[in-house]
Amino acid sequence: MKQIVRAVWLLSALLASAFSADTDSYKGYKLYDVRPSTRAELELLHRVSSELDLDFWSLPLLDRSSSVMVSPWNEDSFTKYLREHNVRHRLLHNDVQSENFSNQIRARTCRSIEKADERATFDYFWTLDEIYKYMEYLRSKYPNLVYVKDYGRTHEDRPIKIITISTNGNVTGSHPVVLIDAGIQAREWAGHMSVIYLIHQLVERSTDNLDLLRNTDWVIMPVANPDGYVYTHEKNRFWSKNRSPTSLTCNGTDLSRNFPFRWKHYGDECSTDYAGHTPGSELETRALMQLMAKCAPVTEVYLSVQSCGNSILYPYGYDNVEVPNKAELQELGEKATRAVRAINGPEYTVGSAAALHDPANGRGDYIYGSLGVEYVYGLKLSCGATSGQGFMISSEEMQTINREAFEMFKVFGKFAGQKDFRKVPNRTWPGKRPGDKALKSR
């Protein structure tokens, strides 16, 4: 009898999940603050997250508050789990729909960035079209510093663009590279904007940041999930996955979990953190893997940028396995968080992803474990003053987070440029042919 009840419950949850998968209505959804104080409590949240399809808006960490959205049909089970295991929690918002969080989106038409005297502004969240227009504007105005290239296309046939920034005019393998991606979780707009702010500083304010350009090349994918990002602007602000179909009723794979290193099946086809039907199944995943493979031999630092969680995470994430260069990774991460504190920013927690968070594979594990890049970090940016709303920051908070993130980027960029790169054997650009301009070649 218990098995029958359980089966009916699972079917009901699945149908409810499928019904709500693409809706922009969140009536009755509640937002909770949870604060796990032990490893057992953190593991409980990880287990319950899959079972009840919880939607964490900020990274759950030990002894740190995290916000999580719960559906009305799973709330009773969720709160029962928390009470039974004495996990500290409190209700933040009784009805997400009534809070109308979407009013943070400023209704603006796509502005032209074609005039040479027009400067980038950071008082609102940019659309995908604005980001791509800005990248092309920089390419045309600063051809000796900037190169832009399509690096694959999405399910909805949007380009996945990268920008390279180098005093050589393009990346040739003569300088160490800082490789960055952002926006793999579509709704985490602070990640997109912090990287656009970095690009602005490196290009339009290059004379002020020569120490970041003299010996360092930058390869940046500012929107790793274009379809999802457009969807958050036009349909559903809370959407995080891509938009490829996963079943007859649901769309989207959690691209963070889709990388092949230590991949495992996670979630059902309609869940927020569905890992995909096979490792590397998604077009966006494969585009980023291709870029990583191309850059790996000359990459000193890799950064994946998300929000939010006030943390700097290094490998591994799939399990609590200590990496050989843990001490060096910890030291450099702590240097970055000190840079944020120096401008009165928040304290960032530094550590391995699995030790601080629930175990999950990801692109950081892939580029470290499969491609051999040694300095790999996931930057979970600040949640801002309204930390109880997770990634839902205001445009005013975004500007502060941009400046804080830039201080971290400077630490990693200077570190890469100070490496004795040319004396390291076998550091050649992959597939380079005589006369080939590497990444700039078509």
ZAKE-105395 format. One line per 8 residues: their letters; for each residue x, y, z of C-alpha. Coordinates in steps of 0.1 Angstrom, whole numbers, plus 5000, padded with zeros to 4 digits. Example, Ala and Ser with C-alpha at 12.3 -4.5 7.8 and 13.67 -1.06 7.14 Angstrom:
# residues 2
AS> 5123/4955/5078  5137/4989/5071 $
//
This chain:
# residues 442
MKQIVRAV> 5000/5000/5000  5028/5024/5009  5044/5017/4975  5012/5026/4957  5008/5058/4977  5044/5066/4969  5040/5060/4932  5008/5082/4931 $
WLLSALLA> 5027/5109/4950  5057/5108/4925  5033/5108/4895  5015/5138/4909  5047/5157/4915  5059/5149/4880  5027/5161/4864  5028/5192/4885 $
SAFSADTD> 5064/5198/4875  5056/5193/4839  5025/5216/4841  5046/5244/4856  5078/5238/4836  5074/5267/4812  5049/5289/4829  5056/5324/4841 $
SYKGYKLY> 5030/5321/4868  5043/5315/4903  5011/5320/4923  5014/5303/4956  5052/5297/4954  5070/5307/4986  5105/5318/4992  5123/5305/5023 $
DVRPSTRA> 5156/5314/5039  5176/5283/5050  5208/5281/5069  5224/5247/5072  5248/5244/5102  5262/5209/5096  5274/5188/5067  5244/5165/5073 $
ELELLHRV> 5220/5194/5070  5236/5205/5038  5234/5170/5024  5198/5168/5034  5190/5200/5014  5208/5185/4984  5187/5153/4986  5154/5171/4992 $
SSELDLDF> 5162/5195/4964  5161/5167/4939  5131/5150/4954  5109/5181/4957  5124/5200/4928  5134/5230/4950  5147/5261/4932  5177/5276/4951 $
WSLPLLDR> 5181/5313/4943  5214/5315/4960  5241/5289/4966  5235/5268/4998  5266/5269/5019  5275/5258/5055  5266/5285/5081  5253/5308/5054 $
SSSVMVSP> 5218/5319/5045  5204/5308/5012  5171/5315/4996  5150/5288/4980  5117/5289/4961  5092/5261/4969  5061/5251/4950  5027/5251/4968 $
WNEDSFTK> 5023/5213/4963  5058/5206/4979  5058/5232/5007  5044/5209/5034  5069/5182/5027  5097/5207/5026  5090/5223/5059  5084/5189/5075 $
YLREHNVR> 5119/5179/5065  5134/5211/5079  5115/5207/5113  5124/5171/5117  5161/5178/5111  5162/5211/5130  5174/5231/5100  5171/5268/5106 $
HRLLHNDV> 5147/5284/5083  5122/5313/5079  5096/5323/5055  5107/5353/5034  5079/5358/5009  5044/5342/5011  5036/5344/4974  5063/5351/4949 $
QSENFSNQ> 5038/5360/4922  5022/5387/4944  5057/5402/4951  5060/5409/4914  5098/5406/4914  5097/5411/4876  5094/5449/4882  5132/5450/4884 $
IRARTCRS> 5133/5446/4846  5134/5480/4831  5114/5482/4799  5138/5496/4774  5141/5492/4737  5175/5480/4724  5196/5511/4721  5221/5516/4693 $
IEKADERA> 5257/5513/4702  5269/5522/4668  5279/5558/4674  5316/5562/4681  5310/5587/4710  5285/5565/4729  5298/5549/4761  5286/5519/4779 $
TFDYFWTL> 5263/5525/4809  5256/5502/4837  5224/5515/4853  5202/5488/4840  5204/5451/4828  5213/5447/4792  5195/5424/4767  5213/5399/4746 $
DEIYKYME> 5210/5421/4716  5226/5450/4735  5254/5428/4747  5261/5415/4712  5259/5450/4696  5283/5463/4722  5308/5435/4714  5306/5443/4677 $
YLRSKYPN> 5310/5480/4684  5342/5473/4703  5355/5451/4675  5350/5479/4649  5364/5507/4671  5393/5488/4686  5405/5464/4659  5440/5462/4673 $
LVYVKDYG> 5428/5450/4706  5394/5432/4701  5383/5403/4681  5347/5388/4681  5338/5354/4669  5307/5331/4668  5315/5299/4687  5285/5277/4680 $
RTHEDRPI> 5248/5282/4678  5219/5274/4701  5188/5253/4697  5169/5285/4687  5197/5293/4663  5212/5322/4682  5250/5327/4680  5272/5320/4710 $
KIITISTN> 5297/5348/4708  5332/5351/4723  5354/5382/4726  5392/5381/4727  5411/5411/4741  5449/5411/4734  5475/5438/4727  5486/5414/4699 $
GNVTGSHP> 5452/5421/4682  5443/5384/4687  5452/5354/4708  5482/5337/4694  5495/5317/4723  5524/5341/4731  5507/5354/4763  5489/5334/4791 $
VVLIDAGI> 5452/5335/4788  5424/5342/4814  5394/5323/4801  5360/5334/4814  5324/5324/4808  5293/5339/4824  5255/5335/4821  5253/5297/4819 $
QAREWAGH> 5224/5301/4844  5202/5323/4824  5185/5342/4852  5217/5352/4870  5220/5386/4853  5247/5399/4877  5271/5374/4862  5265/5386/4826 $
MSVIYLIH> 5268/5423/4836  5300/5419/4857  5317/5404/4827  5305/5431/4804  5318/5456/4829  5352/5438/4828  5352/5440/4790  5344/5477/4792 $
QLVERSTD> 5373/5483/4816  5398/5463/4795  5389/5479/4762  5374/5514/4766  5396/5521/4797  5426/5501/4785  5450/5529/4793  5439/5527/4829 $
NLDLLRNT> 5443/5489/4830  5475/5483/4811  5488/5460/4839  5460/5437/4830  5468/5437/4792  5506/5440/4790  5513/5403/4796  5478/5387/4797 $
DWVIMPVA> 5453/5378/4770  5415/5375/4777  5390/5351/4761  5355/5358/4773  5321/5342/4766  5298/5367/4783  5265/5348/4776  5270/5310/4776 $
NPDGYVYT> 5232/5304/4775  5217/5329/4750  5183/5312/4745  5177/5311/4783  5189/5347/4787  5164/5359/4761  5137/5338/4778  5143/5355/4812 $
HEKNRFWS> 5138/5389/4796  5108/5381/4775  5089/5353/4793  5101/5340/4827  5125/5360/4849  5132/5328/4870  5143/5306/4842  5178/5291/4845 $
KNRSPTSL> 5182/5263/4819  5186/5264/4782  5156/5260/4759  5161/5227/4741  5132/5202/4744  5137/5175/4770  5103/5158/4768  5069/5163/4752 $
TCNGTDLS> 5060/5188/4779  5092/5203/4791  5122/5223/4779  5157/5229/4792  5188/5213/4806  5209/5227/4835  5240/5234/4815  5262/5235/4846 $
RNFPFRWK> 5255/5198/4852  5259/5187/4815  5297/5185/4813  5311/5150/4808  5337/5149/4836  5321/5127/4864  5287/5133/4848  5257/5115/4864 $
HYGDECST> 5220/5116/4856  5203/5141/4878  5167/5153/4881  5138/5145/4857  5132/5162/4824  5111/5189/4839  5132/5197/4870  5152/5229/4874 $
DYAGHTPG> 5186/5211/4877  5181/5184/4851  5216/5173/4839  5206/5162/4804  5199/5128/4789  5236/5123/4782  5269/5141/4791  5277/5169/4767 $
SELETRAL> 5243/5166/4750  5236/5204/4747  5248/5227/4719  5259/5253/4744  5279/5228/4765  5297/5215/4734  5305/5251/4723  5321/5259/4756 $
MQLMAKCA> 5339/5225/4757  5353/5233/4723  5365/5267/4734  5381/5252/4765  5399/5226/4745  5412/5253/4722  5424/5275/4750  5435/5250/4776 $
PVTEVYLS> 5472/5248/4766  5477/5285/4771  5451/5291/4799  5466/5301/4832  5433/5309/4849  5397/5298/4842  5368/5316/4858  5331/5307/4856 $
VQSCGNSI> 5310/5336/4868  5276/5331/4884  5254/5346/4912  5249/5345/4939  5267/5331/4969  5296/5353/4981  5320/5325/4974  5351/5315/4954 $
LYPYGYDN> 5351/5278/4947  5378/5256/4932  5378/5219/4922  5365/5194/4928  5328/5198/4928  5317/5162/4920  5330/5149/4953  5351/5160/4983 $
VEVPNKAE> 5384/5150/4967  5414/5172/4975  5434/5184/4944  5472/5185/4944  5474/5223/4942  5448/5230/4968  5471/5253/4988  5479/5275/4958 $
LQELGEKA> 5442/5277/4948  5432/5286/4983  5459/5313/4986  5450/5330/4953  5413/5328/4961  5419/5345/4995  5439/5372/4978  5409/5379/4956 $
TRAVRAIN> 5385/5381/4985  5409/5405/5003  5407/5427/4972  5370/5429/4976  5372/5437/5013  5397/5465/5005  5369/5484/4988  5344/5476/5017 $
GPEYTVGS> 5328/5447/4999  5315/5416/5015  5335/5387/5028  5338/5358/5003  5342/5322/5014  5370/5303/4997  5372/5266/4993  5366/5235/4972 $
AAALHDPA> 5331/5233/4957  5323/5199/4972  5335/5209/5006  5314/5240/5008  5285/5230/4987  5266/5198/4978  5285/5176/4954  5279/5182/4917 $
NGRGDYIY> 5300/5181/4886  5305/5211/4864  5326/5229/4838  5352/5237/4864  5358/5201/4871  5359/5194/4834  5386/5220/4825  5406/5210/4855 $
GSLGVEYV> 5402/5172/4854  5400/5166/4817  5420/5195/4802  5446/5201/4828  5441/5238/4836  5455/5243/4871  5439/5275/4883  5402/5270/4881 $
YGLKLSCG> 5375/5290/4900  5338/5294/4902  5330/5330/4912  5296/5331/4930  5291/5369/4932  5276/5388/4960  5239/5386/4966  5238/5423/4973 $
ATSGQGFM> 5220/5441/5002  5188/5421/4995  5205/5388/5000  5171/5372/5009  5161/5375/4972  5191/5356/4959  5200/5365/4923  5172/5391/4922 $
ISSEEMQT> 5193/5421/4927  5185/5457/4918  5203/5477/4891  5218/5498/4918  5232/5468/4936  5245/5455/4902  5268/5485/4899  5284/5478/4932 $
INREAFEM> 5288/5441/4924  5304/5450/4891  5331/5470/4909  5336/5442/4935  5339/5416/4907  5364/5437/4888  5387/5438/4918  5387/5400/4918 $
FKVFGKFA> 5392/5399/4880  5423/5422/4885  5438/5397/4910  5434/5368/4886  5446/5387/4855  5477/5401/4872  5485/5366/4885  5483/5351/4850 $
GQKDFRKV> 5504/5379/4835  5532/5374/4861  5536/5337/4853  5569/5328/4836  5548/5317/4806  5574/5316/4778  5597/5292/4797  5571/5266/4803 $
PNRTWPGK> 5577/5237/4778  5551/5226/4752  5528/5256/4757  5518/5260/4721  5485/5270/4706  5467/5238/4695  5463/5233/4658  5485/5263/4649 $
RPGDKALK> 5498/5262/4614  5525/5284/4598  5510/5318/4593  5479/5309/4613  5466/5336/4636  5451/5310/4659  5418/5321/4674  5414/5350/4649 $
SR> 5416/5326/4619  5383/5318/4603 $
//
